Amino acid sequence: MKAEVLVDKYQTDLSNLLCPSCHEPYLHQGIVEVYNRGEDDEFVKATVIDGTDVLSHTIPNSKSNNPSSRRTGLVIHFDCEHCQDIDFQLRIAQHKGFTFMDWEYDDGSNSGSKG
């Protein structure tokens, strides 16, 4: 089961991303992974940003963490002030002009369960 990406209106014209586990808005961004790939290319340019450290390399897409099976993708790691024992990632994938988003947990599941 995939955890739905939920947002809440904050003030007037901003949306606030909600934790997939507790549905509270107190999220902190961490590592960011960017995957650049032409449609169905075997290799992807993977860039990982961790604070001030940046690592970029070209690897087979099949060995990457790219959330898209065909194109580019983005993974943002989060932690929640209320759910400190859970590491999760917002995964954004492009496919045929659509942008798909879901949450993935450190165990590789897409479930919002804490235990």
C-alpha positions as CSV (number, residue, x, y, z in Angstrom):
1,M,0.0,0.0,0.0
2,K,1.4,3.4,-0.9
3,A,1.3,6.3,1.5
4,E,-0.6,9.2,0.0
5,V,1.2,12.5,-0.3
6,L,-0.9,14.9,1.7
7,V,-0.7,18.7,1.9
8,D,-2.5,21.2,4.0
9,K,-3.1,24.9,3.3
10,Y,-0.8,27.1,5.3
11,Q,-1.9,30.7,5.7
12,T,-3.4,31.8,2.3
13,D,-1.6,30.7,-0.8
14,L,1.0,28.1,0.4
15,S,0.7,24.4,0.7
16,N,2.3,22.5,3.6
17,L,3.6,18.9,3.1
18,L,2.3,16.6,5.9
19,C,4.1,13.6,7.4
20,P,2.9,10.4,5.9
21,S,2.9,8.7,9.3
22,C,1.3,11.2,11.8
23,H,-0.1,13.8,9.3
24,E,1.6,16.6,11.1
25,P,3.5,19.4,9.2
26,Y,6.7,19.3,11.2
27,L,9.1,17.9,8.5
28,H,12.8,18.5,8.0
29,Q,14.5,18.0,4.7
30,G,17.7,16.1,4.5
31,I,19.6,14.4,1.7
32,V,18.4,15.2,-1.8
33,E,19.0,12.8,-4.7
34,V,18.6,14.0,-8.3
35,Y,18.4,11.5,-11.3
36,N,18.8,12.8,-14.8
37,R,18.1,10.4,-17.6
38,G,16.9,10.4,-21.2
39,E,13.8,8.3,-21.9
40,D,14.7,4.6,-21.4
41,D,18.5,5.3,-21.3
42,E,20.4,2.6,-19.6
43,F,22.5,5.0,-17.5
44,V,21.4,7.8,-15.2
45,K,23.4,10.8,-13.9
46,A,22.9,10.6,-10.2
47,T,23.6,13.6,-8.0
48,V,23.4,13.3,-4.2
49,I,23.4,16.5,-2.0
50,D,24.1,16.0,1.7
51,G,24.5,19.3,3.4
52,T,27.5,20.9,1.7
53,D,28.7,17.6,0.2
54,V,27.8,16.9,-3.4
55,L,28.5,13.6,-5.2
56,S,27.7,13.1,-8.9
57,H,28.3,10.1,-11.0
58,T,26.8,8.1,-13.9
59,I,25.5,4.6,-13.0
60,P,23.2,2.0,-14.6
61,N,19.6,3.1,-13.8
62,S,18.8,-0.4,-12.6
63,K,21.4,0.1,-9.8
64,S,20.1,3.5,-8.8
65,N,17.5,4.8,-6.4
66,N,15.7,6.6,-9.3
67,P,12.0,6.5,-8.6
68,S,11.3,6.7,-12.4
69,S,11.6,3.5,-14.4
70,R,11.9,5.5,-17.7
71,R,13.0,9.2,-17.1
72,T,14.1,11.6,-14.5
73,G,13.4,11.4,-10.7
74,L,13.9,13.2,-7.5
75,V,14.2,11.8,-3.9
76,I,14.1,14.0,-0.8
77,H,14.8,12.5,2.5
78,F,12.7,13.7,5.5
79,D,12.4,13.3,9.2
80,C,9.5,14.4,11.3
81,E,9.6,16.1,14.7
82,H,6.9,13.7,15.9
83,C,8.1,10.4,14.3
84,Q,11.8,10.5,15.1
85,D,12.3,6.8,14.6
86,I,11.2,6.8,11.0
87,D,13.3,7.8,8.0
88,F,11.3,8.4,4.8
89,Q,11.7,9.8,1.4
90,L,9.4,11.8,-0.9
91,R,9.9,10.2,-4.3
92,I,9.0,12.2,-7.4
93,A,9.0,10.5,-10.9
94,Q,8.2,11.7,-14.4
95,H,6.4,9.5,-16.8
96,K,4.7,10.5,-20.1
97,G,4.1,14.1,-19.0
98,F,2.8,13.1,-15.6
99,T,4.5,13.7,-12.3
100,F,4.0,11.0,-9.7
101,M,4.8,11.3,-6.0
102,D,4.8,8.8,-3.1
103,W,6.5,8.2,0.2
104,E,9.0,5.4,0.8
105,Y,10.2,4.3,4.2
106,D,13.8,3.3,5.2
107,D,12.7,-0.4,5.0
108,G,11.7,0.1,1.3
109,S,8.0,-0.1,2.0
110,N,5.4,2.4,1.0
111,S,3.3,2.0,4.2
112,G,2.5,4.8,6.7
113,S,2.6,2.4,9.7
114,K,4.9,3.2,12.6
115,G,5.2,-0.3,13.8
